[in-house]
Amino acid sequence: MGKPIFLKNYMEKFVWGYLDEVLSKYPEICQCDVCKHDIVAIALNNLLPKYVVREQGELYSKINSLDTQYRIDVITALTRAIMIVKDHPRH
């Protein structure tokens, strides 16, 4: 039997990876767990998913994530999500 197969949206890991960096530019924004999860959920709903299967797929996605436009898209989606949560916090 080979390695187990898994299915994962790599975009989620990427968005979480940039969250603190983007939030640091908005110190007035609540950073409780509810708000952070809302921000990530909104951002992910506005980005194309990047599903990977197996470790090779994840490695390929990591390489693609170095693309400048890819980072800009994630940062833009996070910034928009932060503004939405700022105006409509659920906590």
PyMOL Python script that loads the backbone (N, CA, C, O; Angstrom):
from pymol import cmd

cmd.read_pdbstr("""\
ATOM      1  N   MET A   1       0.829  -1.180   0.000  1.00  0.00           N
ATOM      2  CA  MET A   1       0.000   0.000   0.000  1.00  0.00           C
ATOM      3  C   MET A   1       0.882   1.254   0.000  1.00  0.00           C
ATOM      4  O   MET A   1       1.881   1.308   0.717  1.00  0.00           O
ATOM      5  N   GLY A   2       0.517   2.257  -0.798  1.00  0.00           N
ATOM      6  CA  GLY A   2       1.292   3.485  -0.908  1.00  0.00           C
ATOM      7  C   GLY A   2       0.955   4.469   0.189  1.00  0.00           C
ATOM      8  O   GLY A   2       0.268   4.143   1.157  1.00  0.00           O
ATOM      9  N   LYS A   3       1.443   5.656   0.018  1.00  0.00           N
ATOM     10  CA  LYS A   3       1.166   6.725   0.971  1.00  0.00           C
ATOM     11  C   LYS A   3      -0.325   7.035   0.961  1.00  0.00           C
ATOM     12  O   LYS A   3      -0.984   6.899  -0.070  1.00  0.00           O
ATOM     13  N   PRO A   4      -0.858   7.453   2.112  1.00  0.00           N
ATOM     14  CA  PRO A   4      -2.278   7.809   2.137  1.00  0.00           C
ATOM     15  C   PRO A   4      -2.532   9.043   1.264  1.00  0.00           C
ATOM     16  O   PRO A   4      -1.695   9.940   1.164  1.00  0.00           O
ATOM     17  N   ILE A   5      -3.684   9.059   0.650  1.00  0.00           N
ATOM     18  CA  ILE A   5      -4.076  10.190  -0.190  1.00  0.00           C
ATOM     19  C   ILE A   5      -4.871  11.161   0.668  1.00  0.00           C
ATOM     20  O   ILE A   5      -5.714  10.750   1.465  1.00  0.00           O
ATOM     21  N   PHE A   6      -4.605  12.422   0.506  1.00  0.00           N
ATOM     22  CA  PHE A   6      -5.381  13.423   1.219  1.00  0.00           C
ATOM     23  C   PHE A   6      -5.794  14.509   0.236  1.00  0.00           C
ATOM     24  O   PHE A   6      -5.167  14.695  -0.807  1.00  0.00           O
ATOM     25  N   LEU A   7      -6.842  15.209   0.582  1.00  0.00           N
ATOM     26  CA  LEU A   7      -7.340  16.320  -0.221  1.00  0.00           C
ATOM     27  C   LEU A   7      -7.339  17.550   0.669  1.00  0.00           C
ATOM     28  O   LEU A   7      -7.884  17.529   1.772  1.00  0.00           O
ATOM     29  N   LYS A   8      -6.723  18.623   0.183  1.00  0.00           N
ATOM     30  CA  LYS A   8      -6.554  19.800   1.028  1.00  0.00           C
ATOM     31  C   LYS A   8      -6.638  21.059   0.171  1.00  0.00           C
ATOM     32  O   LYS A   8      -6.093  21.106  -0.931  1.00  0.00           O
ATOM     33  N   ASN A   9      -7.322  22.074   0.684  1.00  0.00           N
ATOM     34  CA  ASN A   9      -7.340  23.372   0.024  1.00  0.00           C
ATOM     35  C   ASN A   9      -6.122  24.141   0.520  1.00  0.00           C
ATOM     36  O   ASN A   9      -6.144  24.700   1.616  1.00  0.00           O
ATOM     37  N   TYR A  10      -5.067  24.172  -0.276  1.00  0.00           N
ATOM     38  CA  TYR A  10      -3.833  24.830   0.129  1.00  0.00           C
ATOM     39  C   TYR A  10      -4.044  26.329   0.331  1.00  0.00           C
ATOM     40  O   TYR A  10      -3.310  26.959   1.092  1.00  0.00           O
ATOM     41  N   MET A  11      -5.038  26.902  -0.340  1.00  0.00           N
ATOM     42  CA  MET A  11      -5.301  28.336  -0.200  1.00  0.00           C
ATOM     43  C   MET A  11      -5.579  28.695   1.263  1.00  0.00           C
ATOM     44  O   MET A  11      -5.219  29.781   1.715  1.00  0.00           O
ATOM     45  N   GLU A  12      -6.214  27.790   1.995  1.00  0.00           N
ATOM     46  CA  GLU A  12      -6.507  28.058   3.409  1.00  0.00           C
ATOM     47  C   GLU A  12      -5.221  28.260   4.197  1.00  0.00           C
ATOM     48  O   GLU A  12      -5.125  29.193   4.995  1.00  0.00           O
ATOM     49  N   LYS A  13      -4.250  27.412   3.988  1.00  0.00           N
ATOM     50  CA  LYS A  13      -2.963  27.534   4.677  1.00  0.00           C
ATOM     51  C   LYS A  13      -2.268  28.848   4.293  1.00  0.00           C
ATOM     52  O   LYS A  13      -1.676  29.522   5.136  1.00  0.00           O
ATOM     53  N   PHE A  14      -2.353  29.189   3.020  1.00  0.00           N
ATOM     54  CA  PHE A  14      -1.723  30.400   2.521  1.00  0.00           C
ATOM     55  C   PHE A  14      -2.368  31.652   3.132  1.00  0.00           C
ATOM     56  O   PHE A  14      -1.665  32.575   3.541  1.00  0.00           O
ATOM     57  N   VAL A  15      -3.701  31.681   3.193  1.00  0.00           N
ATOM     58  CA  VAL A  15      -4.423  32.827   3.760  1.00  0.00           C
ATOM     59  C   VAL A  15      -4.092  32.978   5.248  1.00  0.00           C
ATOM     60  O   VAL A  15      -3.810  34.083   5.714  1.00  0.00           O
ATOM     61  N   TRP A  16      -4.125  31.873   5.988  1.00  0.00           N
ATOM     62  CA  TRP A  16      -3.759  31.945   7.413  1.00  0.00           C
ATOM     63  C   TRP A  16      -2.324  32.446   7.564  1.00  0.00           C
ATOM     64  O   TRP A  16      -2.015  33.168   8.512  1.00  0.00           O
ATOM     65  N   GLY A  17      -1.457  32.071   6.643  1.00  0.00           N
ATOM     66  CA  GLY A  17      -0.059  32.490   6.713  1.00  0.00           C
ATOM     67  C   GLY A  17       0.134  33.992   6.559  1.00  0.00           C
ATOM     68  O   GLY A  17       1.083  34.552   7.107  1.00  0.00           O
ATOM     69  N   TYR A  18      -0.740  34.641   5.829  1.00  0.00           N
ATOM     70  CA  TYR A  18      -0.649  36.084   5.626  1.00  0.00           C
ATOM     71  C   TYR A  18      -1.519  36.891   6.572  1.00  0.00           C
ATOM     72  O   TYR A  18      -1.379  38.113   6.634  1.00  0.00           O
ATOM     73  N   LEU A  19      -2.404  36.255   7.302  1.00  0.00           N
ATOM     74  CA  LEU A  19      -3.370  36.976   8.141  1.00  0.00           C
ATOM     75  C   LEU A  19      -2.705  37.929   9.123  1.00  0.00           C
ATOM     76  O   LEU A  19      -3.057  39.108   9.152  1.00  0.00           O
ATOM     77  N   ASP A  20      -1.767  37.467   9.919  1.00  0.00           N
ATOM     78  CA  ASP A  20      -1.158  38.320  10.946  1.00  0.00           C
ATOM     79  C   ASP A  20      -0.406  39.496  10.329  1.00  0.00           C
ATOM     80  O   ASP A  20      -0.414  40.599  10.876  1.00  0.00           O
ATOM     81  N   GLU A  21       0.238  39.257   9.196  1.00  0.00           N
ATOM     82  CA  GLU A  21       0.968  40.334   8.515  1.00  0.00           C
ATOM     83  C   GLU A  21       0.002  41.441   8.082  1.00  0.00           C
ATOM     84  O   GLU A  21       0.274  42.624   8.289  1.00  0.00           O
ATOM     85  N   VAL A  22      -1.118  41.055   7.485  1.00  0.00           N
ATOM     86  CA  VAL A  22      -2.088  42.047   7.023  1.00  0.00           C
ATOM     87  C   VAL A  22      -2.781  42.713   8.215  1.00  0.00           C
ATOM     88  O   VAL A  22      -2.974  43.928   8.213  1.00  0.00           O
ATOM     89  N   LEU A  23      -3.154  41.935   9.224  1.00  0.00           N
ATOM     90  CA  LEU A  23      -3.792  42.508  10.410  1.00  0.00           C
ATOM     91  C   LEU A  23      -2.896  43.511  11.128  1.00  0.00           C
ATOM     92  O   LEU A  23      -3.394  44.453  11.744  1.00  0.00           O
ATOM     93  N   SER A  24      -1.595  43.321  11.058  1.00  0.00           N
ATOM     94  CA  SER A  24      -0.676  44.240  11.747  1.00  0.00           C
ATOM     95  C   SER A  24      -0.776  45.662  11.195  1.00  0.00           C
ATOM     96  O   SER A  24      -0.380  46.615  11.866  1.00  0.00           O
ATOM     97  N   LYS A  25      -1.297  45.809   9.991  1.00  0.00           N
ATOM     98  CA  LYS A  25      -1.465  47.133   9.390  1.00  0.00           C
ATOM     99  C   LYS A  25      -2.758  47.805   9.839  1.00  0.00           C
ATOM    100  O   LYS A  25      -3.006  48.968   9.522  1.00  0.00           O
ATOM    101  N   TYR A  26      -3.579  47.064  10.580  1.00  0.00           N
ATOM    102  CA  TYR A  26      -4.866  47.571  11.066  1.00  0.00           C
ATOM    103  C   TYR A  26      -4.991  47.305  12.568  1.00  0.00           C
ATOM    104  O   TYR A  26      -5.782  46.456  12.978  1.00  0.00           O
ATOM    105  N   PRO A  27      -4.218  48.022  13.395  1.00  0.00           N
ATOM    106  CA  PRO A  27      -4.225  47.740  14.840  1.00  0.00           C
ATOM    107  C   PRO A  27      -5.573  47.989  15.510  1.00  0.00           C
ATOM    108  O   PRO A  27      -5.820  47.479  16.603  1.00  0.00           O
ATOM    109  N   GLU A  28      -6.439  48.758  14.875  1.00  0.00           N
ATOM    110  CA  GLU A  28      -7.751  49.045  15.456  1.00  0.00           C
ATOM    111  C   GLU A  28      -8.743  47.907  15.265  1.00  0.00           C
ATOM    112  O   GLU A  28      -9.824  47.931  15.853  1.00  0.00           O
ATOM    113  N   ILE A  29      -8.401  46.917  14.459  1.00  0.00           N
ATOM    114  CA  ILE A  29      -9.292  45.798  14.167  1.00  0.00           C
ATOM    115  C   ILE A  29      -9.202  44.761  15.294  1.00  0.00           C
ATOM    116  O   ILE A  29      -8.113  44.414  15.753  1.00  0.00           O
ATOM    117  N   CYS A  30     -10.353  44.286  15.719  1.00  0.00           N
ATOM    118  CA  CYS A  30     -10.395  43.241  16.734  1.00  0.00           C
ATOM    119  C   CYS A  30      -9.675  41.999  16.213  1.00  0.00           C
ATOM    120  O   CYS A  30      -9.841  41.617  15.054  1.00  0.00           O
ATOM    121  N   GLN A  31      -8.887  41.382  17.064  1.00  0.00           N
ATOM    122  CA  GLN A  31      -8.141  40.198  16.650  1.00  0.00           C
ATOM    123  C   GLN A  31      -8.507  38.976  17.481  1.00  0.00           C
ATOM    124  O   GLN A  31      -7.685  38.085  17.692  1.00  0.00           O
ATOM    125  N   CYS A  32      -9.757  38.946  17.951  1.00  0.00           N
ATOM    126  CA  CYS A  32     -10.212  37.762  18.676  1.00  0.00           C
ATOM    127  C   CYS A  32     -10.354  36.606  17.687  1.00  0.00           C
ATOM    128  O   CYS A  32     -10.354  36.822  16.475  1.00  0.00           O
ATOM    129  N   ASP A  33     -10.474  35.390  18.197  1.00  0.00           N
ATOM    130  CA  ASP A  33     -10.564  34.216  17.334  1.00  0.00           C
ATOM    131  C   ASP A  33     -11.769  34.262  16.404  1.00  0.00           C
ATOM    132  O   ASP A  33     -11.680  33.831  15.254  1.00  0.00           O
ATOM    133  N   VAL A  34     -12.893  34.779  16.889  1.00  0.00           N
ATOM    134  CA  VAL A  34     -14.100  34.850  16.045  1.00  0.00           C
ATOM    135  C   VAL A  34     -13.848  35.764  14.855  1.00  0.00           C
ATOM    136  O   VAL A  34     -14.156  35.409  13.717  1.00  0.00           O
ATOM    137  N   CYS A  35     -13.291  36.934  15.115  1.00  0.00           N
ATOM    138  CA  CYS A  35     -13.024  37.882  14.030  1.00  0.00           C
ATOM    139  C   CYS A  35     -11.989  37.332  13.050  1.00  0.00           C
ATOM    140  O   CYS A  35     -12.147  37.478  11.838  1.00  0.00           O
ATOM    141  N   LYS A  36     -10.944  36.708  13.557  1.00  0.00           N
ATOM    142  CA  LYS A  36      -9.930  36.133  12.661  1.00  0.00           C
ATOM    143  C   LYS A  36     -10.527  35.051  11.767  1.00  0.00           C
ATOM    144  O   LYS A  36     -10.249  35.009  10.568  1.00  0.00           O
ATOM    145  N   HIS A  37     -11.332  34.192  12.336  1.00  0.00           N
ATOM    146  CA  HIS A  37     -11.952  33.133  11.527  1.00  0.00           C
ATOM    147  C   HIS A  37     -12.935  33.717  10.515  1.00  0.00           C
ATOM    148  O   HIS A  37     -13.030  33.226   9.390  1.00  0.00           O
ATOM    149  N   ASP A  38     -13.663  34.755  10.904  1.00  0.00           N
ATOM    150  CA  ASP A  38     -14.564  35.412   9.959  1.00  0.00           C
ATOM    151  C   ASP A  38     -13.783  36.038   8.804  1.00  0.00           C
ATOM    152  O   ASP A  38     -14.188  35.924   7.647  1.00  0.00           O
ATOM    153  N   ILE A  39     -12.682  36.688   9.110  1.00  0.00           N
ATOM    154  CA  ILE A  39     -11.849  37.308   8.078  1.00  0.00           C
ATOM    155  C   ILE A  39     -11.339  36.257   7.107  1.00  0.00           C
ATOM    156  O   ILE A  39     -11.420  36.439   5.893  1.00  0.00           O
ATOM    157  N   VAL A  40     -10.819  35.167   7.631  1.00  0.00           N
ATOM    158  CA  VAL A  40     -10.286  34.111   6.769  1.00  0.00           C
ATOM    159  C   VAL A  40     -11.395  33.491   5.918  1.00  0.00           C
ATOM    160  O   VAL A  40     -11.196  33.240   4.729  1.00  0.00           O
ATOM    161  N   ALA A  41     -12.556  33.244   6.518  1.00  0.00           N
ATOM    162  CA  ALA A  41     -13.671  32.643   5.773  1.00  0.00           C
ATOM    163  C   ALA A  41     -14.110  33.553   4.628  1.00  0.00           C
ATOM    164  O   ALA A  41     -14.337  33.084   3.513  1.00  0.00           O
ATOM    165  N   ILE A  42     -14.228  34.840   4.901  1.00  0.00           N
ATOM    166  CA  ILE A  42     -14.640  35.783   3.858  1.00  0.00           C
ATOM    167  C   ILE A  42     -13.584  35.834   2.753  1.00  0.00           C
ATOM    168  O   ILE A  42     -13.918  35.797   1.569  1.00  0.00           O
ATOM    169  N   ALA A  43     -12.326  35.918   3.137  1.00  0.00           N
ATOM    170  CA  ALA A  43     -11.254  35.961   2.135  1.00  0.00           C
ATOM    171  C   ALA A  43     -11.262  34.699   1.276  1.00  0.00           C
ATOM    172  O   ALA A  43     -11.162  34.783   0.052  1.00  0.00           O
ATOM    173  N   LEU A  44     -11.381  33.529   1.910  1.00  0.00           N
ATOM    174  CA  LEU A  44     -11.385  32.272   1.155  1.00  0.00           C
ATOM    175  C   LEU A  44     -12.570  32.177   0.207  1.00  0.00           C
ATOM    176  O   LEU A  44     -12.452  31.612  -0.880  1.00  0.00           O
ATOM    177  N   ASN A  45     -13.708  32.722   0.607  1.00  0.00           N
ATOM    178  CA  ASN A  45     -14.877  32.703  -0.269  1.00  0.00           C
ATOM    179  C   ASN A  45     -14.711  33.602  -1.484  1.00  0.00           C
ATOM    180  O   ASN A  45     -15.477  33.504  -2.442  1.00  0.00           O
ATOM    181  N   ASN A  46     -13.712  34.479  -1.448  1.00  0.00           N
ATOM    182  CA  ASN A  46     -13.458  35.374  -2.576  1.00  0.00           C
ATOM    183  C   ASN A  46     -12.190  35.034  -3.350  1.00  0.00           C
ATOM    184  O   ASN A  46     -11.762  35.794  -4.218  1.00  0.00           O
ATOM    185  N   LEU A  47     -11.601  33.910  -3.038  1.00  0.00           N
ATOM    186  CA  LEU A  47     -10.408  33.439  -3.748  1.00  0.00           C
ATOM    187  C   LEU A  47     -10.700  32.079  -4.373  1.00  0.00           C
ATOM    188  O   LEU A  47     -11.520  31.313  -3.867  1.00  0.00           O
ATOM    189  N   LEU A  48     -10.030  31.796  -5.460  1.00  0.00           N
ATOM    190  CA  LEU A  48     -10.173  30.473  -6.054  1.00  0.00           C
ATOM    191  C   LEU A  48      -9.492  29.448  -5.149  1.00  0.00           C
ATOM    192  O   LEU A  48      -8.385  29.690  -4.668  1.00  0.00           O
ATOM    193  N   PRO A  49     -10.138  28.311  -4.911  1.00  0.00           N
ATOM    194  CA  PRO A  49      -9.492  27.287  -4.089  1.00  0.00           C
ATOM    195  C   PRO A  49      -8.309  26.679  -4.825  1.00  0.00           C
ATOM    196  O   PRO A  49      -8.265  26.679  -6.055  1.00  0.00           O
ATOM    197  N   LYS A  50      -7.367  26.171  -4.078  1.00  0.00           N
ATOM    198  CA  LYS A  50      -6.191  25.489  -4.630  1.00  0.00           C
ATOM    199  C   LYS A  50      -6.099  24.126  -3.962  1.00  0.00           C
ATOM    200  O   LYS A  50      -5.320  23.929  -3.030  1.00  0.00           O
ATOM    201  N   TYR A  51      -6.902  23.191  -4.449  1.00  0.00           N
ATOM    202  CA  TYR A  51      -6.896  21.856  -3.855  1.00  0.00           C
ATOM    203  C   TYR A  51      -5.696  21.071  -4.330  1.00  0.00           C
ATOM    204  O   TYR A  51      -5.322  21.113  -5.502  1.00  0.00           O
ATOM    205  N   VAL A  52      -5.102  20.356  -3.398  1.00  0.00           N
ATOM    206  CA  VAL A  52      -3.970  19.490  -3.728  1.00  0.00           C
ATOM    207  C   VAL A  52      -4.263  18.089  -3.205  1.00  0.00           C
ATOM    208  O   VAL A  52      -4.971  17.899  -2.216  1.00  0.00           O
ATOM    209  N   VAL A  53      -3.698  17.131  -3.899  1.00  0.00           N
ATOM    210  CA  VAL A  53      -3.783  15.740  -3.489  1.00  0.00           C
ATOM    211  C   VAL A  53      -2.347  15.242  -3.382  1.00  0.00           C
ATOM    212  O   VAL A  53      -1.570  15.360  -4.329  1.00  0.00           O
ATOM    213  N   ARG A  54      -2.008  14.700  -2.252  1.00  0.00           N
ATOM    214  CA  ARG A  54      -0.669  14.186  -1.956  1.00  0.00           C
ATOM    215  C   ARG A  54       0.325  15.311  -1.712  1.00  0.00           C
ATOM    216  O   ARG A  54       0.047  16.481  -1.975  1.00  0.00           O
ATOM    217  N   GLU A  55       1.453  14.939  -1.219  1.00  0.00           N
ATOM    218  CA  GLU A  55       2.480  15.910  -0.873  1.00  0.00           C
ATOM    219  C   GLU A  55       3.058  16.604  -2.100  1.00  0.00           C
ATOM    220  O   GLU A  55       3.433  17.773  -2.016  1.00  0.00           O
ATOM    221  N   GLN A  56       3.139  15.914  -3.240  1.00  0.00           N
ATOM    222  CA  GLN A  56       3.685  16.535  -4.439  1.00  0.00           C
ATOM    223  C   GLN A  56       2.820  17.715  -4.867  1.00  0.00           C
ATOM    224  O   GLN A  56       3.343  18.738  -5.307  1.00  0.00           O
ATOM    225  N   GLY A  57       1.515  17.582  -4.742  1.00  0.00           N
ATOM    226  CA  GLY A  57       0.615  18.673  -5.082  1.00  0.00           C
ATOM    227  C   GLY A  57       0.805  19.855  -4.175  1.00  0.00           C
ATOM    228  O   GLY A  57       0.734  21.000  -4.621  1.00  0.00           O
ATOM    229  N   GLU A  58       1.046  19.595  -2.901  1.00  0.00           N
ATOM    230  CA  GLU A  58       1.264  20.685  -1.954  1.00  0.00           C
ATOM    231  C   GLU A  58       2.565  21.410  -2.285  1.00  0.00           C
ATOM    232  O   GLU A  58       2.630  22.637  -2.213  1.00  0.00           O
ATOM    233  N   LEU A  59       3.589  20.662  -2.644  1.00  0.00           N
ATOM    234  CA  LEU A  59       4.860  21.273  -3.008  1.00  0.00           C
ATOM    235  C   LEU A  59       4.687  22.158  -4.238  1.00  0.00           C
ATOM    236  O   LEU A  59       5.228  23.263  -4.283  1.00  0.00           O
ATOM    237  N   TYR A  60       3.944  21.689  -5.230  1.00  0.00           N
ATOM    238  CA  TYR A  60       3.688  22.472  -6.438  1.00  0.00           C
ATOM    239  C   TYR A  60       2.953  23.761  -6.084  1.00  0.00           C
ATOM    240  O   TYR A  60       3.274  24.823  -6.618  1.00  0.00           O
ATOM    241  N   SER A  61       1.969  23.677  -5.190  1.00  0.00           N
ATOM    242  CA  SER A  61       1.221  24.871  -4.788  1.00  0.00           C
ATOM    243  C   SER A  61       2.112  25.848  -4.036  1.00  0.00           C
ATOM    244  O   SER A  61       1.970  27.060  -4.198  1.00  0.00           O
ATOM    245  N   LYS A  62       3.024  25.343  -3.219  1.00  0.00           N
ATOM    246  CA  LYS A  62       3.941  26.232  -2.505  1.00  0.00           C
ATOM    247  C   LYS A  62       4.810  26.993  -3.495  1.00  0.00           C
ATOM    248  O   LYS A  62       5.056  28.185  -3.315  1.00  0.00           O
ATOM    249  N   ILE A  63       5.269  26.324  -4.521  1.00  0.00           N
ATOM    250  CA  ILE A  63       6.089  26.985  -5.535  1.00  0.00           C
ATOM    251  C   ILE A  63       5.268  28.058  -6.245  1.00  0.00           C
ATOM    252  O   ILE A  63       5.758  29.165  -6.466  1.00  0.00           O
ATOM    253  N   ASN A  64       4.023  27.741  -6.603  1.00  0.00           N
ATOM    254  CA  ASN A  64       3.155  28.713  -7.262  1.00  0.00           C
ATOM    255  C   ASN A  64       2.843  29.889  -6.353  1.00  0.00           C
ATOM    256  O   ASN A  64       2.636  31.003  -6.834  1.00  0.00           O
ATOM    257  N   SER A  65       2.807  29.657  -5.041  1.00  0.00           N
ATOM    258  CA  SER A  65       2.446  30.720  -4.105  1.00  0.00           C
ATOM    259  C   SER A  65       3.502  31.816  -4.053  1.00  0.00           C
ATOM    260  O   SER A  65       3.245  32.884  -3.497  1.00  0.00           O
ATOM    261  N   LEU A  66       4.663  31.582  -4.608  1.00  0.00           N
ATOM    262  CA  LEU A  66       5.699  32.596  -4.610  1.00  0.00           C
ATOM    263  C   LEU A  66       5.446  33.666  -5.662  1.00  0.00           C
ATOM    264  O   LEU A  66       6.099  34.710  -5.657  1.00  0.00           O
ATOM    265  N   ASP A  67       4.506  33.415  -6.560  1.00  0.00           N
ATOM    266  CA  ASP A  67       4.166  34.364  -7.610  1.00  0.00           C
ATOM    267  C   ASP A  67       3.621  35.649  -6.988  1.00  0.00           C
ATOM    268  O   ASP A  67       2.775  35.597  -6.094  1.00  0.00           O
ATOM    269  N   THR A  68       4.095  36.785  -7.450  1.00  0.00           N
ATOM    270  CA  THR A  68       3.701  38.075  -6.886  1.00  0.00           C
ATOM    271  C   THR A  68       2.204  38.319  -6.994  1.00  0.00           C
ATOM    272  O   THR A  68       1.588  38.765  -6.026  1.00  0.00           O
ATOM    273  N   GLN A  69       1.606  38.039  -8.141  1.00  0.00           N
ATOM    274  CA  GLN A  69       0.180  38.287  -8.311  1.00  0.00           C
ATOM    275  C   GLN A  69      -0.642  37.436  -7.351  1.00  0.00           C
ATOM    276  O   GLN A  69      -1.679  37.875  -6.855  1.00  0.00           O
ATOM    277  N   TYR A  70      -0.180  36.230  -7.094  1.00  0.00           N
ATOM    278  CA  TYR A  70      -0.855  35.318  -6.175  1.00  0.00           C
ATOM    279  C   TYR A  70      -0.896  35.932  -4.775  1.00  0.00           C
ATOM    280  O   TYR A  70      -1.937  35.925  -4.118  1.00  0.00           O
ATOM    281  N   ARG A  71       0.240  36.462  -4.324  1.00  0.00           N
ATOM    282  CA  ARG A  71       0.304  37.109  -3.005  1.00  0.00           C
ATOM    283  C   ARG A  71      -0.578  38.343  -2.964  1.00  0.00           C
ATOM    284  O   ARG A  71      -1.276  38.575  -1.977  1.00  0.00           O
ATOM    285  N   ILE A  72      -0.556  39.129  -4.015  1.00  0.00           N
ATOM    286  CA  ILE A  72      -1.384  40.340  -4.064  1.00  0.00           C
ATOM    287  C   ILE A  72      -2.856  39.979  -3.952  1.00  0.00           C
ATOM    288  O   ILE A  72      -3.601  40.653  -3.241  1.00  0.00           O
ATOM    289  N   ASP A  73      -3.290  38.931  -4.639  1.00  0.00           N
ATOM    290  CA  ASP A  73      -4.689  38.498  -4.579  1.00  0.00           C
ATOM    291  C   ASP A  73      -5.093  38.122  -3.156  1.00  0.00           C
ATOM    292  O   ASP A  73      -6.177  38.483  -2.699  1.00  0.00           O
ATOM    293  N   VAL A  74      -4.225  37.402  -2.462  1.00  0.00           N
ATOM    294  CA  VAL A  74      -4.520  36.985  -1.090  1.00  0.00           C
ATOM    295  C   VAL A  74      -4.556  38.184  -0.162  1.00  0.00           C
ATOM    296  O   VAL A  74      -5.465  38.304   0.660  1.00  0.00           O
ATOM    297  N   ILE A  75      -3.591  39.063  -0.281  1.00  0.00           N
ATOM    298  CA  ILE A  75      -3.544  40.246   0.579  1.00  0.00           C
ATOM    299  C   ILE A  75      -4.751  41.147   0.310  1.00  0.00           C
ATOM    300  O   ILE A  75      -5.322  41.709   1.245  1.00  0.00           O
ATOM    301  N   THR A  76      -5.138  41.285  -0.940  1.00  0.00           N
ATOM    302  CA  THR A  76      -6.317  42.091  -1.283  1.00  0.00           C
ATOM    303  C   THR A  76      -7.578  41.481  -0.688  1.00  0.00           C
ATOM    304  O   THR A  76      -8.402  42.190  -0.109  1.00  0.00           O
ATOM    305  N   ALA A  77      -7.730  40.164  -0.828  1.00  0.00           N
ATOM    306  CA  ALA A  77      -8.915  39.489  -0.271  1.00  0.00           C
ATOM    307  C   ALA A  77      -8.956  39.628   1.247  1.00  0.00           C
ATOM    308  O   ALA A  77     -10.025  39.849   1.816  1.00  0.00           O
ATOM    309  N   LEU A  78      -7.817  39.503   1.904  1.00  0.00           N
ATOM    310  CA  LEU A  78      -7.771  39.672   3.356  1.00  0.00           C
ATOM    311  C   LEU A  78      -8.116  41.100   3.764  1.00  0.00           C
ATOM    312  O   LEU A  78      -8.851  41.308   4.729  1.00  0.00           O
ATOM    313  N   THR A  79      -7.596  42.075   3.041  1.00  0.00           N
ATOM    314  CA  THR A  79      -7.874  43.473   3.360  1.00  0.00           C
ATOM    315  C   THR A  79      -9.365  43.768   3.231  1.00  0.00           C
ATOM    316  O   THR A  79      -9.945  44.421   4.099  1.00  0.00           O
ATOM    317  N   ARG A  80      -9.977  43.301   2.173  1.00  0.00           N
ATOM    318  CA  ARG A  80     -11.424  43.499   2.001  1.00  0.00           C
ATOM    319  C   ARG A  80     -12.210  42.804   3.109  1.00  0.00           C
ATOM    320  O   ARG A  80     -13.183  43.351   3.629  1.00  0.00           O
ATOM    321  N   ALA A  81     -11.785  41.604   3.461  1.00  0.00           N
ATOM    322  CA  ALA A  81     -12.468  40.856   4.523  1.00  0.00           C
ATOM    323  C   ALA A  81     -12.332  41.568   5.868  1.00  0.00           C
ATOM    324  O   ALA A  81     -13.276  41.588   6.658  1.00  0.00           O
ATOM    325  N   ILE A  82     -11.183  42.143   6.128  1.00  0.00           N
ATOM    326  CA  ILE A  82     -10.968  42.889   7.369  1.00  0.00           C
ATOM    327  C   ILE A  82     -11.944  44.063   7.454  1.00  0.00           C
ATOM    328  O   ILE A  82     -12.509  44.322   8.516  1.00  0.00           O
ATOM    329  N   MET A  83     -12.141  44.765   6.356  1.00  0.00           N
ATOM    330  CA  MET A  83     -13.066  45.906   6.349  1.00  0.00           C
ATOM    331  C   MET A  83     -14.511  45.452   6.586  1.00  0.00           C
ATOM    332  O   MET A  83     -15.276  46.145   7.258  1.00  0.00           O
ATOM    333  N   ILE A  84     -14.877  44.316   6.048  1.00  0.00           N
ATOM    334  CA  ILE A  84     -16.224  43.785   6.249  1.00  0.00           C
ATOM    335  C   ILE A  84     -16.434  43.414   7.725  1.00  0.00           C
ATOM    336  O   ILE A  84     -17.457  43.757   8.317  1.00  0.00           O
ATOM    337  N   VAL A  85     -15.469  42.720   8.302  1.00  0.00           N
ATOM    338  CA  VAL A  85     -15.574  42.306   9.706  1.00  0.00           C
ATOM    339  C   VAL A  85     -15.527  43.530  10.619  1.00  0.00           C
ATOM    340  O   VAL A  85     -16.211  43.567  11.642  1.00  0.00           O
ATOM    341  N   LYS A  86     -14.731  44.523  10.259  1.00  0.00           N
ATOM    342  CA  LYS A  86     -14.672  45.759  11.049  1.00  0.00           C
ATOM    343  C   LYS A  86     -16.050  46.409  11.117  1.00  0.00           C
ATOM    344  O   LYS A  86     -16.468  46.873  12.178  1.00  0.00           O
ATOM    345  N   ASP A  87     -16.748  46.442   9.998  1.00  0.00           N
ATOM    346  CA  ASP A  87     -18.061  47.073   9.947  1.00  0.00           C
ATOM    347  C   ASP A  87     -19.180  46.212  10.521  1.00  0.00           C
ATOM    348  O   ASP A  87     -20.220  46.732  10.925  1.00  0.00           O
ATOM    349  N   HIS A  88     -18.971  44.894  10.560  1.00  0.00           N
ATOM    350  CA  HIS A  88     -20.011  43.965  11.023  1.00  0.00           C
ATOM    351  C   HIS A  88     -19.432  42.846  11.886  1.00  0.00           C
ATOM    352  O   HIS A  88     -19.538  41.676  11.518  1.00  0.00           O
ATOM    353  N   PRO A  89     -18.822  43.177  13.025  1.00  0.00           N
ATOM    354  CA  PRO A  89     -18.258  42.110  13.882  1.00  0.00           C
ATOM    355  C   PRO A  89     -19.363  41.241  14.470  1.00  0.00           C
ATOM    356  O   PRO A  89     -20.456  41.724  14.766  1.00  0.00           O
ATOM    357  N   ARG A  90     -19.068  39.949  14.635  1.00  0.00           N
ATOM    358  CA  ARG A  90     -20.061  39.009  15.170  1.00  0.00           C
ATOM    359  C   ARG A  90     -19.800  38.607  16.617  1.00  0.00           C
ATOM    360  O   ARG A  90     -20.584  37.851  17.191  1.00  0.00           O
ATOM    361  N   HIS A  91     -18.727  39.088  17.214  1.00  0.00           N
ATOM    362  CA  HIS A  91     -18.411  38.674  18.589  1.00  0.00           C
ATOM    363  C   HIS A  91     -19.231  39.414  19.606  1.00  0.00           C
ATOM    364  O   HIS A  91     -19.084  39.181  20.806  1.00  0.00           O
TER     365      HIS A  91
END
""", "prot")
cmd.dss("prot")
cmd.show_as("cartoon", "prot")
cmd.util.cbc("prot")
cmd.orient("prot")
